[in-house]
């Protein structure tokens, strides 16, 4: 898998949870990126979340929606 594919996988709001503890697990793609790839991922994520929020009627990114959905249960 190339860095662009890893970035796409790691930048999404979805995170798996540990079935026993419920703890959020980091994206496996994150671990496959080197330092430059992780910096590029960060920059990509900032832009993506900004665009998502701009397109959402309530100004929420996918991350905000995922967190709110979890809180609301």
N, C-alpha and C positions, 0 to 999 in steps of 0.2 A: 504494500500500500504506500502511495506517495504522500508527501507532506500536505498537499492540498486535500486529499481524502481524509487524512487524519485530522486536519483542522476542521473540516466539516463535521466529522463525527464528534469531536470534542467540544465544539462550540454550541451544540444544541442544549436546550434547557433540561431535557430528560436526563435523569441520573438513576441508575439502579440503586436499590436499597438492599442492605444485608437482611436476609429473611429472618434471622434470629433477633437482631437488635433494632432493625428499622433504620440504622445509620445509613446516610447517603454515601455512596461509593464514588470515587473519582472515575472519570471516563478512562477506560483502558487505553484509548488513543492518546491521552495525555502522556502516559508513560513511554510511548513510542516516539515522541517528539524530542528533538535535542533542544538546547537552550534557545537557539535562533528560531526554531519551530514554535516553541512556547511563547516567545515574544510576538511572533507573527499571529499566533492564535489569540493572544490578548488583544492585539490591535484589531483583528477581524471581529472579535466578540464585541468590542466597544462600538464599532461601526454598525454591526448587525442589530444590537440592542437599541441603539439610537434610531435606526430606521424602523424597527418593529414598533417602538413607542410612538414614532411620528405617524405611523399608519393606523394605530389603534385609536378608536374613538375616546377611550379613557386615558390615553397616553401611557399604556402599560406595555412592557416588553414581555416576551415569552417567559422570561425568568420570573417576573412579577406575577404573571398569571398562574404559573406553576406553584409558586409559594402560596398565593392566595387560595388556590384550589386545595392545597394540602391543609391549610389552616381551617378552611370551611368544612373540610372533611368529607 
